[in-house]
Amino acid sequence: MGIESVIKEMEVRTQRGGRLSVSFPQWLVLLLVLLVVGGIGTNTLAIRTLQQLYTNHTDTLDQLTGAIRMLQQDSMRTRTILEMKFPRTARQVEDALEGEER
């Protein structure tokens, strides 16, 4: 809503068809309203930016969760293959990992 449209809106007619005059205090209020509306517009832009950042963050977390799930599945497959083909080595790896945790 531009200043021109606000000024046109201020040209209010009375019931008798006369023009309503606007004195200084009403202009001051009008300017304050414009500042607030401008601030709301700026806040709206900030809110949209934050929403976009949140959406991007959520998408990134979803991708990360998917990658972690794939790594866990690959780890399980690798462990299964290792235990089936090389049981002794699998035990040594397991013992080494348990020793690291202590």
C-alpha positions, 0 to 999 in steps of 0.5 A: 500500500503506497502513500498515494493510495493512502492519501486517496483514502484520506479524501473522505466525503461527509454525508452531506457531500462536503470534504473532510479536512485532515489536520496535523494530528491525523497526519501524524497518526497516518505517518505512524501507521505507515511506519508500522505498516512498513515495519510489518512488511519488513517483519514479513520479509524476515519471517519469510526468510526465517521460514525458508531457512527453517525449510532448508535446515529441515531438508538438510536434517532429512538428508543427514538422517538418510545418510546415517541410516545408509551408513548403519545398513552398510555397517551391518552388511559389512559386519555380516560379511566379515563374520561369515567369511572371516569369523576369526578376524571378526572376533578380533575386530570386535575385541578391538572395538570393545577395548576402545570403548573401555 
